[in-house]
Structure formats: C-alpha cells, structure tokens
Amino acid sequence: MLPNEIIHGLSFEAGNLTWKSVHMLIDASIDVEIANAVARENKGEDRAWYAGRADALMAFKDILINTRNEVLADQGRPPENDKS
C-alpha cells in the first residue's frame, strides 16, 4: 500500500501543469544524458556512465507514471493516455 502522501499527491485531475512540467524536466534531462553518451569526445567508460544516467531517469519516469496509474486505478479512474 502506498503512503497517503503519495496517494494524495498523485490524485490530481488530468492536465495538471506541475505533472507536465516534471515530465518536461525529466525528458530534457534524459536528452542531455543521451547526447553526452553519444558525444564524440567522450570515451567508452564515460559513455557508459551517461547511458546509465539516462536509463535511471527513464526508470524513474516509469515509476512516476506507473504509481500515478496505480493511484488512479485504486480510485476507479482510468489511467491517462498521455504520459506527460
């Protein structure tokens, strides 16, 4: 069971500007890490490090989306189609 703070925090209506802003920031951060991972000047171990950071950000975004959808399902509301 999720803590009440998370349930209440993720119970907002669709189209929430804060939710969209968080996803925009995460997406921008993922893009930067991917750009660093493929940058010509970075060596193999640096590429792996940047790729790991990008993967961690993508996993965190998935956790946010999945948790929000779990909260919505528990409330009898359908999951949102738009992940941001």
Secondary structure, 3 states (H helix, E strand, C coil): CCCHHHHHHCCCCCCCHHHHHHHHHHHHHHHHHHHHHHCCCCCHHHHHHHHHHHHHHHHHHHHHHHHHHHHHHHCCCCCCCCCC
